[in-house]
């Protein structure tokens, strides 16, 4: 199953632990997982341990406009620049979409 996790909440909230555990369980069961960071979710790009998503084989995309608005200028190599327009196109390509706001 293809699962897209959309994150618009800050990575310093309780959602981080939930998202991490959910991602670990999904990838362990062989599901294809992608994460899209938008809004305050762009702050995941500056959280050092967020690279564990890429270590699990998860594709991580982020809204470049959201990152720019929040002053996130150091983009880690494990994240790919995108847009909310691309997010709208991506949503139809996944079996499940889970949003954390």
C-alpha positions as CSV (number, residue, x, y, z in Angstrom):
1,X,0.0,0.0,0.0
2,X,1.2,3.5,-0.8
3,X,0.8,5.9,2.2
4,X,1.3,9.7,2.1
5,X,1.7,11.5,5.4
6,X,1.1,15.2,5.2
7,X,2.5,17.2,8.2
8,X,1.6,20.8,8.9
9,X,2.3,20.8,12.6
10,X,5.6,21.7,14.3
11,X,8.1,18.9,14.9
12,X,8.4,19.7,18.6
13,X,4.8,18.7,19.4
14,X,3.5,15.3,20.5
15,X,2.8,14.4,16.9
16,X,6.5,13.8,16.2
17,X,6.5,10.7,18.3
18,X,3.3,9.4,16.7
19,X,4.5,10.1,13.2
20,X,7.8,8.4,13.8
21,X,6.3,5.3,15.3
22,X,3.6,5.1,12.6
23,X,6.2,5.5,9.9
24,X,8.4,2.8,11.4
25,X,5.4,0.4,11.6
26,X,4.3,1.0,8.1
27,X,7.7,0.6,6.5
28,X,8.4,-2.5,8.6
29,X,5.2,-4.0,7.1
30,X,6.5,-3.2,3.6
31,X,4.3,-0.3,2.8
32,X,5.6,2.5,0.6
33,X,5.6,5.7,2.7
34,X,6.1,9.3,1.6
35,X,6.0,12.4,3.8
36,X,5.1,15.9,2.7
37,X,6.0,18.8,4.9
38,X,4.0,22.0,4.6
39,X,3.3,25.1,6.7
40,X,4.9,24.6,10.1
41,X,5.8,21.1,9.1
42,X,8.7,22.7,7.2
43,X,10.5,23.0,10.6
44,X,11.1,19.2,10.4
45,X,13.9,20.1,8.0
46,X,15.9,21.6,10.9
47,X,15.2,18.8,13.4
48,X,18.4,16.7,13.3
49,X,16.8,13.3,14.1
50,X,14.2,13.8,11.3
51,X,16.7,12.2,9.0
52,X,15.6,8.8,10.4
53,X,12.6,9.0,7.9
54,X,15.1,8.8,5.0
55,X,16.9,6.0,6.8
56,X,13.7,4.0,6.7
57,X,13.4,4.5,3.0
58,X,10.7,7.2,3.2
59,X,10.6,9.9,0.5
60,X,10.4,13.3,2.2
61,X,9.1,16.3,0.2
62,X,8.6,19.8,1.4
63,X,6.8,22.9,0.3
64,X,9.6,25.3,-0.7
65,X,7.4,28.3,-0.1
66,X,6.6,27.2,3.4
67,X,10.3,26.6,4.2
68,X,11.3,30.0,2.8
69,X,8.5,31.8,4.8
70,X,9.9,30.2,8.0
71,X,13.5,31.0,7.3
72,X,14.5,27.4,6.8
73,X,17.4,27.9,4.4
74,X,19.6,24.9,5.1
75,X,17.9,22.0,3.3
76,X,19.0,18.6,4.3
77,X,20.0,16.1,1.5
78,X,17.2,13.7,2.4
79,X,14.4,16.1,1.5
80,X,13.2,17.1,-1.9
81,X,11.8,20.6,-2.7
82,X,8.2,20.6,-3.9
83,X,5.0,22.7,-3.8
84,X,1.5,22.4,-2.5
85,X,0.4,22.2,-6.2
86,X,2.5,19.0,-6.5
87,X,0.9,17.8,-3.2
88,X,-2.5,18.1,-4.8
89,X,-1.3,16.0,-7.7
90,X,0.4,13.5,-5.4
91,X,-2.7,12.8,-3.3
92,X,-4.4,10.9,-6.1
93,X,-1.4,8.6,-6.4
94,X,-1.6,7.2,-2.9
95,X,-3.9,4.6,-1.4
96,X,-4.1,6.4,2.0
97,X,-3.4,10.0,3.0
98,X,-2.9,10.8,6.6
99,X,-2.7,14.5,7.7
100,X,-1.2,15.7,11.0
101,X,-2.1,19.3,11.7
